[in-house]
Amino acid sequence: MADFSNAEMPDMVLTYGQARLRENGKFQPCCNDRGRERTERVLDAEEEILNSVGENPRISVRRLSYRIGVSPFVV
């Protein structure tokens, strides 16, 4: 948000909340289309991850991510 004085801030919060309610029908921000899209490599890795875990359920996340070539956060 921009810099508002202490007197203006509550008014702006209420104004933004009203606008959001009008647009989305709820006070919470809309979460659609946030963040980066998953790359095709990550989507392809999903099947490989599931197969590897099926073969060896005790495999570590680090080893699995290294073997498949994706970030451990993907696993």
Backbone torsions as a table, in degrees:
resi	resn	phi	psi	omega
1	MET	NA	156.9	177.4
2	ALA	-71.3	173.5	178.5
3	ASP	-80.2	115.1	177.9
4	PHE	-116.9	152.8	176.3
5	SER	-72.4	167.1	179.5
6	ASN	-61.0	-28.9	178.8
7	ALA	-76.8	-33.0	-177.3
8	GLU	-82.3	-28.2	-173.6
9	MET	-56.9	-50.0	179.2
10	PRO	-59.7	-37.8	178.4
11	ASP	-63.3	-40.9	-178.7
12	MET	-69.1	-39.1	178.4
13	VAL	-62.2	-43.9	178.0
14	LEU	-65.8	-39.4	179.5
15	THR	-64.0	-45.9	178.2
16	TYR	-63.9	-38.8	177.9
17	GLY	-63.9	-41.4	177.2
18	GLN	-63.1	-44.0	-179.9
19	ALA	-63.2	-41.6	179.6
20	ARG	-64.9	-41.0	178.7
21	LEU	-62.9	-40.5	178.8
22	ARG	-65.0	-41.3	-177.0
23	GLU	-76.0	-46.1	-171.6
24	ASN	-104.9	-16.2	-175.7
25	GLY	81.3	9.6	176.8
26	LYS	-152.3	162.4	-177.7
27	PHE	-81.1	-24.6	-178.1
28	GLN	-72.7	145.3	178.8
29	PRO	-66.2	148.4	178.2
30	CYS	-72.4	133.6	-175.4
31	CYS	-104.9	5.3	-179.3
32	ASN	-69.1	144.5	174.8
33	ASP	58.4	41.3	175.7
34	ARG	-106.2	147.3	178.3
35	GLY	80.8	176.5	-179.4
36	ARG	-79.7	151.2	175.3
37	GLU	-75.7	151.8	178.6
38	ARG	-72.2	137.7	178.7
39	THR	-74.4	161.0	-178.9
40	GLU	-63.9	-32.7	179.2
41	ARG	-61.9	-40.4	179.5
42	VAL	-67.6	-40.5	179.4
43	LEU	-65.6	-38.1	177.7
44	ASP	-67.9	-32.1	-177.4
45	ALA	-69.2	-21.8	-176.5
46	GLU	-57.6	-47.4	179.8
47	GLU	-62.5	-42.2	-179.9
48	GLU	-64.2	-39.8	178.5
49	ILE	-63.4	-47.6	-179.2
50	LEU	-62.1	-41.2	178.7
51	ASN	-64.8	-43.4	-179.1
52	SER	-64.1	-41.4	179.2
53	VAL	-69.5	-34.1	176.3
54	GLY	-63.4	-38.4	179.0
55	GLU	-73.2	-39.8	-176.8
56	ASN	-140.3	90.1	-177.2
57	PRO	-65.0	-15.8	-177.9
58	ARG	-93.5	6.0	-178.8
59	ILE	-66.8	142.2	-178.5
60	SER	-80.5	156.5	179.2
61	VAL	-62.6	-41.8	-179.8
62	ARG	-61.9	-47.9	-178.7
63	ARG	-64.0	-42.4	-179.6
64	LEU	-64.0	-43.8	-179.7
65	SER	-65.8	-37.3	178.1
66	TYR	-65.5	-43.7	-178.1
67	ARG	-63.8	-40.9	-176.6
68	ILE	-84.5	-27.5	178.3
69	GLY	90.6	32.6	176.9
70	VAL	-127.4	169.2	178.9
71	SER	-66.5	147.4	175.1
72	PRO	-60.4	-24.2	178.3
73	PHE	-69.5	-23.3	177.8
74	VAL	-75.0	-37.3	-178.5
75	VAL	-70.5	NA	NA
